[in-house]
Amino acid sequence: MNDLENIVEFIARNLVDKPDEVKVSIVSAEKTTIIELSVSKDDLGKIIGKEGRTAKAVRTILNAASAKINKRVILEIVE
């Protein structure tokens, strides 16, 4: 599961102005994994993107990466 955490952290750090404030945590269950992403308030718009397009793209990447491990992955962007 560490790979998915690294993917989210890498993408987020490259999108925001304050990469040191990016925090990723994982809540894992048997069939589902929730990845919580926390960024600076100033960078929240950059992670979500226009009409949520950036967040949707990150979720698409996670779904493709999680297909190999047969788990459902949910990305939550925490304010």
N, C-alpha and C positions, 0 to 999 in steps of 0.2 A: 504494500500500500504506500510505501515511501516514495515510489516512483510518481504516483499521481500527485502527491503533496509537492514534490519537486517541480513537476510540470506547472502546477498552479502558481507556485512561488516564482518561478522563472518568468512566466508570462506577466504576472502582476508587477514584478520589480522592473521590467522593461517598459511598462506602460505609464508608471507614475513618476511624479517629480521627487517624491520622498521615499526612495526604495527601502530605507532603514526602518520605516514604520509598517512595512508589510508583515502580517502575521498570518500563518496558515495552521489550522488545527484540524484533526481528524476525529470524528466520532464514528466508530465502526460497529456494525451489527452483523448478523449472520449473512444476510443477503443484500444489505444496503449499507453504503458508506456515505456519510455526510462530511463534506469538506467545507469548513468555515474560513472565509477570507476576510480579513480585516485590514483596512488601509486608512490613511489619514483622511479627515473630512474633506480637505481640499482636493484630494485625488479620487474621491468617490465617483465623480462624474466621468472620469477617464476610464475607470474599471467598468462602469455600466454602459457607457457609450450612448450615442444618439439612438433613441428609441430602444435601448437595450441590446443593440447589435453586438457590441463587444462582449457583454456577458453571455449572450447566446452563443457566440463563436467559441468562447472558452468552454462552455458546457458541451458543445458539440465535440470538441477535442477530447474532453474527459470521457464522454460516452464511447468514443472510438477506442480510447486507450483502455477503458474498463471492460470492453467486450472480451478481451483475452482472459480476464480473470473471472468472468461470469458473475459479476456483481453490478448492482445498480449504484450509480454515483450521483449524488445531488450536491450542487455547488450553492452555498448560501453566502451572500455578501452581507457581512455584519456591519452595521453603522457604528 
